[in-house]
Amino acid sequence: MAVADLLVSTLRRQGRTPAARLLEGLGVSRPTLMRSVRAAGAAVLTMGRARRTAYAARRPLRGSAAALPVYCIDPQGGSRQIAQLNLAYPDGCLLDYASDFDWPLDADMRDGWFEGIPYPLQDLRPSGFLGRAFAHANAAVLQASEDPRNWSDDDTLYAMSLFGADLSGNFIVGETAYRRWLTQLQEPVESITDVQVGQAYPALARRAMEHGEPGSPAGGEFPKFTAVRELAGTPVRVLVKFSGSDDSPGTVRWSDLLVCEQLAADCVRELPGLTAAACSIHREGGRTFLEVVRFDRHGTQGRSALCSWAAINHDWFGLGGRPWPEGAARLLDLGLVDAQTLEAASLLWHFGQLIGNSDMHDGNLSFVPGGPGLRLAPAYDMLPMLYAPRSGLELAERTFAPRLPLPVERESWQQASRSAIDFWLRASVDLRISSGFRQICARNALAVRDAASVAATEIPARTSLGE
């Protein structure tokens, strides 16, 4: 077997391999290895320099060995290619950078190496109501599961390379998806005015439910659609969540929670170091709509970078499901955020706990590039999910018991508690919320106030064991 063929078969078996280990394993000299790499051509990927040089065998994507171009859209709607994405055996990716990459990178990432899909691209994976609707509609074409949670990295990359012209953040992967975006640039954009909302939103809600995955609204989340709105004379892209259109207890509760999400966003903006996505409530066609302005979009064509803590955590730490302040502390240890960002993440976490947000998973906190590496994106999906109906409709009794802080958390917790009391009080008098839930909100304001009084009590330090 020629050395080049042996090199490729070895790399397919071993995966990414440092040059020194290859030299030893193949029993060849460095010049022979270099000639073999050249002879293998595109079948071998090279990463790193000098002592960090490593190699991997190229892995095709659905039979194609071509690299996937990665494009970036700026806030003004301009675009540039920033990298080529190559797949490697048996898994992993190599980014061949063409220009500056805004996201923090460790040593392997700077060489271009990622264990799976590069973390800044992870959020392009379809998820939630819209993601499941997309997978359900395109599963046959993609030859993939109708549930995107079952997709492999290759399934995801293939899908985004064909259809990913308008996904989270500012990246587009693949020439076909990029050409879709170019086509969209030439299409007229119709903005929904305030006068048109009353007809447009109910129609878009019906369409979303017709094309969504059957049963998906019952999974503990809101159905939603995207739209372009004219706000203050400017077209902006929005994400719109909506409730059902009947008067069942479960539907009424989902409506209450949408109003609470708007109130919570107002309270978050009053906390130091934090902001929240701009949002507003519309009541049309028997439904409640929460209109959220997308902060990763600018006008009709501009975009900006965005990456969830779930994606960052996956590649950097693997701390899945841990409290947000713990994750922010790890980022601070690496110099990827500053102390103010850690404090802001702690405030947001405590506020969420104190308003009964039982759904603060890793995907509900996001970052943008900035500062020493990362800074918090505006808050979103902040609402008292403790009270969400079970199985979509069933209302169950819930006990709200504010958790008292540890000593190290006390100052941040007390500050968050004041905003949480304000939130519950606002909700308790908001006539858009049902009377039954307003009563719950009033009780919860008292519960947080009582907990804050207990937390403020200082226990005198003892000077001896006997005192």
N, C-alpha and C positions, 0 to 999 in steps of 0.2 A: 504494500500500500504506500502511495506517495506520501511524503511528510505533510503536504497540504491537506490531503484527505484525512490523514490520521489526526491532524490538528482539529479539523471541523468535527469529526466524530467524537474526539475527546471533549471538546467544548460543549457539544450537545449533551453529553453524558454528565459532565461536571458542572456546567453552568459557568458563570463569571469566574475567571481564574487569573490571578496575578501572573505577570510574565515570569518571575523567578520560579514559581511552582510549575509552570508549563515547561520551562527549560529543563528542570529536573525530571519531570514526568515523561517528557518525550525523549530525553537523553540527547538533545541536540545543542548546538552552539547558538549564541544569540544571532549571528548573521544568518544561520540556517532558518531560525524561527522567523526573522524578518522577511526572508524570501518566501517562506511558506505563507505568511500572512498576506503578502502581495499576491501570491499565486491564488489564494482562496478568494480574493476579491471581495465582493459584497457579502459573501457568506460569513465573513468574520467581522465583528464590531470591535473597534479599539477605543479605549477610554483611558483618561489620565495621562500623566507625563512622568518621565524619569522613573523613579522607584514606585510611583503609583500606577504605572501602566498595567492595564489588565485587558483581557480579551473575553469575548463571548460569541457564540454562534447565533447568527440571525435567525429569528423565528418568523415564519410567514403569518399573515393575518388573513384568514379565510382563503388561503391559497396564494395570496399576493405577498411578495417579498419587498414591495416598494415601501419606502419610509413614508410616514404621514406628516405633512407639513403642519406646523402649529402657528396660527395667526393670532395677533392681538389687535383689538379695536380700542382706540383711544376715546376720551370724553367728547372730542369734536367729531367723531365718526370716521376718522382716518384709520388706516390699517397698515400692518407690516407683518412680515413673517419673522418670527423670533427663534424658531427651532425646527428641527426635524425629529420626529419620534420614531425610534426603531424598537422592535420587539426582540427579545433574546430568549434562548433556550435555558432552562425549561420554563422560566417565567421571568418577569422583570422587564424594564424598559431602559433605553438609553436615549437621552435628549442630546442632540447635537446642536448646541446653541449658535444662533446666527446674530444675536444682538443681546443687549443687557436684559437680564431676567430679574424682575422686581422682587421676587419672593426670597426669603432667607433660605440658604442652602448649607448643608453640612459638607464635609470633605467629599464623600461619595457622590452627593448630589451635584457638587461643583464639577466633578469629573463627568457628570451626566447620568450617573447610575441611580436608578430607583428600583426598589424591590417589586413594586407593582406599577399601576398607573401613577405618574407623578402627582404628589399631593395637591398642587394647585389646580389639577384637572379632575380630581376625584369628584367634585361637586357637579360635574357635567353628567354624572351617572343619573339616569331617570329615577325619581323617587316621589313619594307622596301621591296625592290624588292625580295631579297632572302627569306624573311619571308613569303611573299605572295605566292611565288612559292612553298615553302614547304607546306603551308596550302592548296593550290589548289591541290597539288598532293596527300595529305594524309587526306583530309577532310573526305572521306568515312570511312577510317580505324578508325579515331579518333572520328567519329560521332560528328563533330563540323563544324562550318561555314567555308566556303572557304576563308573568310576574317578574318585574325587573330585579327583585331581590334575589332571584335565582340565577341572574346573569353572571357569567364569568367576566374577567377583565377583557378578554377578546370580544365577547358579545357587546360589551359596553363601548369599546373603541370602534367596533364596526358600526354600531348604531350612531354614535356621535359623528363619525366620519361621513356618514350619508345624510343625516337629518339634523345635526346639531348646529343649526345656524343661529338659534336664539336661546341659548342656555344661560345658566347663572354665570355671573362674572363677565370677563371680557375676552375669553379665549374661544377660538373656533379651531377644531381639529379636522384636518382632511380637506382636500381640494374640492370634493363634491359639496360638502357642507358650506365651504367658503363661497362657492359659486351660487348656492342658494341665497346666501346673504347678499351677494352682488345683485342678484335678481330682485331681492326685496328692496334694495336701494332705489330701484327704478319704478317701483310700484307706488301709486298714490297712497298716502296715509290719511285715513279719515278719523278725526278726533271726535269723541263723544262729548257734546256740550252738556251743560247743566240741564237744559231744557229737554235733551234727548235721553237722559239717564232713565227716566221713568219707563220708557219703552225698551231701550236697548238692554238694560241690565236683566230684566226678567227673561228676555229672549235669549241672551247669552247664557243665563243660568240653565234654561231648558236645554239648550244645545250641549252644555257641559255634561248634564246628567244623561242625555241621550247617548253621548259618545264616550262617557266614562266607563270604567270597569264596573260591571254589575255588582252591587253590594258594597262598593268602596266607601261611600259616606259613613257606613256603620263602623268604620275602623277607628273611631276616636279622633277624627280630624274633620275639618271643614272641606266640602267641595269648593272648587275655585275655578276661575278663568282669568285670562289676561286681556287687557284692553289698552287703548290709547285714549286718554282723556284730555280735554282742553281745560286747563286750570289757570286762572289769572291770565288768559290770553295766550298761554303757551302749551303746546302738546307735550304730554308726559306719559310714560308707560306705567301702568298700574297692575297690581295683582288684586283680584277681588274675591274675597271669601263670602259665602252666603249660606243662609239657613234654609230650612224647608219652607214650604208655603202653606202648611196646614196649621191647625191650632192645638195640636197634641202637646202634652207636657214636655216631651223631649224636644220638640221643635222650638217651643217657647224658651226652653233653657239654652239651646244653642244660640238663639237670638240674644238672650241676656249676656251670654259669654262674648259675643261679638262686640256689644256695647262696652263691656268691661275691658276688652282689649284696647279699644280707643282710649278709655279713661286711664288705663295703666300706662299707655304710651305718653299721655300728657304728664303723668306723675314722674315717669322716668326722666323726661327732659328737665325736670327741676332738680335732679340729683347731680352733684358736681362730677364732671368728667364723663357724663353720659349724654347720649342723644337717642332718639328713637325714630323709626320710620314714620313719616307723615301719613296720617290716616283720617278717614271720615266715615260716618254712618249714613246710609241711605235706606229708606223704607219704601219699597216699591213692589207691587204685584203680590202682596202678602208675604214677601220675604224681607229679611234684614240683610243688607250688604255692607261689608266692611271693605272700603276702598283703600288700599295701601300703595303709596307711591314707591316705586322701585328705586332704591338708592344706588343700585349698580347700573342704572340707565340714566342718560342725559339727553333730553329732547327725544327725538324719534330714532336717532341713529347712534348717538354716543354711548359709550360703556366705560365702566371702571372695574378694577380688580376686586375680587371678593373670594374668600376661602373660609369654610366653616372650621370650627375647632375640631369637629369629628375628623376631617381630612388631615389637618395638621397633627392632631394627636396620633392618628394611625401611623404616620410615617416617622414621627419624632419620638413618641413616648410609649404608646400602647396603654394609656391609662383609661381605657373605656369606662364610662359611667361614673367617674369620680366627680366630686363637686368642682364647679368652675374655678373657684379661688385656688384649689390645689393645682389645677392645670396652669393657671396664670402664674403661680409661684414657680413652677418648673420652667416656664418660658422666661421668667425674670432671672432665674439661675443661669440660663444660657445667654443672657443679655439680649433676648429677642423682644422683650417689652420693657418699659420703664416702670418705676414704682407707682406712678399715677395710673397706669393701665391696670396693674394688679389691684389697686384700691377700687377702681371703677368696676372691675369684674366682680369683686367681692360685694360691693354695694348692690349690683344688679342681681347677684345670686341671693343675697339676703332678702332683697325686696321681693323677688319671685317666690321665695319660700313663705314670706309673710302675707302674700296675697293668695296663697293656695295654689301656686303653679306647680303641679305635680308632673309636668312634662318638660322639665328643663334638661333635655338630653343634649348630647354633644353637637347635634346638628342645629340647635337653636341658639348657638353663639357663634359669631363670625368675626373675622379680622380682615383688615386691609393692609397693604404694605405702607410703612411709615415709621417715623421715629427711629429707634435703634434697629428695628426690623418689622414689628407689627404694632398696630393699634386697633382698638375695638371698632367694629362697624356699628352703625346704629342698631339699637335693640329691636327685636321683632318677636312675634309669637309669645308675648308676655301677657298671660291672662290666667284666671283661677281654674285651671283644668281639673282640679280636685272635684269640681262640681259638674263635669261633663257627664252626660247620660251614658250609662253602660249599654253596650251593644247598639249604640247610636240613638236609642230612644228611651230606654228604661231609666227612671230616676231612682237613685238609691240614697239612703241616708248617709251623710258624710259628717265626720267629726273633724272640725278644724281646731287643731291644738298647736299654736305657735311654739316652735322649738326655741328654747333659751340659748343664748350664745356662750361659747367658751370665753374665758377671759381675754384671749388674744383677739377675739372677734367682736368684743363688746362695743367698741367705738363705732365700727362700721355698721354693726347690727342696729344700734340705737338710731343712727342716721337713717338707715333704711326703714326702720319701724315708723318713724314720723311720716315718711311718704306712704307707707302701707296704710296707716290709719287714715291719712288723707284720701287714699284710693277708696277704701271701704266706705268712708263717709260720703264721698261723691256718688258712689254707686247706690248707696242707701236712699238717696233722694232723687236719683235720675229717673224720670217718668218713662223713659224708653225701656226701662227694665221692669219686669213683672213684679207685682206687689209681694209675692211670696219670696222671691229672691232678694228683693230690697230688704226684707226683714232679716234674712240670713246675713246680708252685708252689714246691717246695723249691729248685729250680734258680734260679727267678726271684728268690727272696729273696736268694740269694747274688749274683746279677747286680746287683740294686739296691744291695746293700751294697758291692760292689766299685766301682760307679759313684760312690757317695757318698764313698768314700775318695779317689777321683781328684778329685772336685769340691772336696773340702776342701783339696787341695794348693794352696798359694799360690805363684805364680811371682814371685820377687823382681823388683822394678822395676829397669830398667837406667838408668844415669845418662848413658850415652853410647852411640853406635852401635857402638863398638868393643868394648864389654864383653860 
